[in-house]
Amino acid sequence: MDGSSEYRFIGTNAPFLGRAWADPAEIEDEIRAASRSGIDAIRLYPFEVKMAGDLPGTYRHVMGPGMFNENAFRLLDRILQLANAYNVRLIIPFVDSYTYVGGTADWAAFRGKSADAFWSDPVIRQDFKDFIGFVVNRVNTYTNVAYKDDKAIMAWQLGNELRSTDGWSSEMAAYIKSLDANHLVGDGGYVRAQGIRVNAVNDPNIDFIDPHIYLYHNYPDPIAKLNEWRAATRGKKPLVLGEFGDFPPAVNEQLLSAVQSNGTAGAMIWGSMSHHRLGGWHWPPVGDWSYLRYPGLPSGGWANEAPIFEQLRGYAYSIKGLTVPPWPAPPAPVLFPSDSVRALSWLGVSTAGAYDVERAASPAGPWSVIAAGVTDDVTAPDYYNFPVPAADDADAAAGTGYYYRIRAIGPDGAYSPYSNTIGPIMPSTAIVVDNGDAGYSESGTWGGSELPGSHAGGSRYSSAGGSTAKWMLGIDDPGYYRVYVRYPYHQTSSKSVAYTVYHNGATDAIPAVDQTTIAGEWRLIDTAYFAAGGDQYVRLTAGSIAGSGNASRADAVMLEPVGYGDFFQGGAVTAEWTALGGAWSVADDISKVLKQSAPGIAETRAAATYADVAVTAAVKAYGAGAAESSSGLIARASADFSSFYTLRINYSQNKVQLYRKVGGNWLKLGEADLPASPGTWYVLRLELRGSSLVGYVNGIRKIGVADASLTNGYVGLRTYDQTAVFDNFLAAAD
């Protein structure tokens, strides 16, 4: 019930919404998109639990018995704040039965017990109760409302697809109710395997039953199964279809119609995805079906993404007896700062179907549309730590500075307000080698492809592991270059394609590129120094790992000059870097990264000096550290680091801060709130033009100040009392 009215809903499962590495922009995008679509209920995935196989620097909600990650729970605080703002209800499960993000077996492993001990061992049961108590009694740091009093929470759920005993379920449900009389409690049992459990139907502390149903469950008649479940619970407990998915639209229609007609309280599809914090989307296709992105995009056409969203939206209103309204106009997108016109990127907005990209020679205009109806239909993995390209202004003339802005277009054609304006960006003369050019060669077995997104209309593919494609690069001007590759999107492309960049006698290995991500645009894979001459190249080696996909795709390579860059793919710290303190080394963290692991002050600088420059790097801390522990960029630094500007993340204070150090004296120039989580990548960017200093995090402007104390110097990296890793270091001089 909602007050005195019956509450019925069509909702979605949002498996990335509550993750410990989520970004506030992603959180708002997911919740806002649901609300704008008429979907007012979201089920989160269970809390994360530390696993023995986690990589160093991985942070979960639960790090051990009684050890709970405050930064991760601050993100949940933000989720609840936004759910209240957008009038969306949440179902929150406590634990998973699987090990995707840690679950029941990992709780047992904390005490050195087997997985089944989770249900019976009294110490483990008390560990779990202590966690329940921590969550239910937590007070939101944004709203000062205790979780047990928060109206955004529709229900707690014991867990996800649990193989629990009746005794365990009754004990935990009663314990939740003893702490929180305001919220519903769902069973969370694995109904497909166990059937509708009599104990759950009869237990006074379990308020609703929530089975899951999928095409792969192989029920001969899923509609009959839903009606069977409804009959088993009718007059006893509300029935919620907690997960359904992978059905074709015709079966979805039948399921949703049955839910509406037979009195089922609600149904929640698996699952929905948000935009990625650095542009594009989180979007992992699974087999022959897909997660859904509001309101549906072209690459999800094979999974009927847009039609299914229209069905969900229609029933979200009709189950409440309402008429479906027109789509609201999208809010304004955010255009990220960029040093290249060939890889423009932006933070997309909820329920936008496409975007118009406009260009001008002056920030005052006149503006012209250079690309109409562009989608941000680009997928990025959650750990991706560089802006995701979405548009290529290949026609921009070298030697002219350009400004850009965009606006979003809703499904009904309504325009958003304009984004911010970026620029001026000076196009550089790029070196492009396509698969049809003289510098391209192959070995092994290859075929032709005309998939959309192929550069110049065509590309090559190989399903034979070990086949190679090579792009020879004619370099006239020695220097640092950004190295981009391009390949079209296909859901079955290989997820393990190796690239080799041979430059100036050195070899950089990029071992496992997933070609289902960052597809159809220029993907930046390296930055390196290239000598003059034609003996340097980029080589692709087709993947041969079982299950990695069917085809490795060879399309085009592009090089663009940049002031300085280091992606650390050479495997060692180069002579270009000079450290004054700290322990700096190249390490593995998905790819090669620069790691600093010593306590105290650690500083290192690149070889060149700059006056006006934009310096960028991705940073990930391996721990929050002490009160002033921080990691970030430096610019205009003296050789001895007695003077510099630094843009840094202070994790314990949840701030991004801009400081000036002159002659050893420190001054804070500005700061902004940043719910920063150790174990999560953040892209820092500091732009210095004259006395103007602007700091960005993940492409969003956070700090802007004026200071003329320092006019020239080195760029580099700095940590204080913190182990951290850095990636994708770039210095672009104006």
Secondary structure, DSSP 4 states (H G I P E B T S, - for coil): -BTTB---EEEEEETTTT-TT--HHHHHHHHHHHHHTT--EEEEPPPPB--TTPPTT---SEEETTEE-HHHHHHHHHHHHHHHHTT-EEEEES-BSSSSS--HHHHHHHTT--TTHHHH-HHHHHHHHHHHHHHHH-B-TTT--BGGG-TTEEEEES-BSB---HHHHHHHHHHHHHH-SSSEEE--B-HHHH-S-HHHHH-TT--BB--EEEGGG--S-HHHHHHHHHHHHTTTS-BEEEEEES--HHHHHHHHHHHHHHT--EEEEE-EEPBPTTSSB----BTTB--EETT--GGGGGGTHHHHHHHHHHHHHHTTT-PPPPPPPPPPPEEPP-S-TTSB-EE--TT--EEEEEEESSTT---EEEEEEE----B--TT--SPPP-B--TTPPTT--EEEEEEEE-TTSPBPPP---EEEE-----EEEETTSTTEEEES--EEE--TT-GGG-EEEE-STT-EEEEEEEESS-EEEEEEEE----TTB-S-EEEEEEETTEEEEEEEE-TTSS-SS-EEEEEEEE-SEEEEEEEEE----TTS-SBEEE-EEEEEE-SEEE--TTSS--TT-EESSS-EEEEESSSEEEEE--SSEEEEEEEEEESSEEEEEEEEES---STT-EEEEEEEE-TTSSSEEEEEEETTTTEEEEEEEETTEEEEEEEEE----TT--EEEEEEEETTEEEEEETTEEEEEEE--S---EEEEEEEES--EEEEEEEEEE-
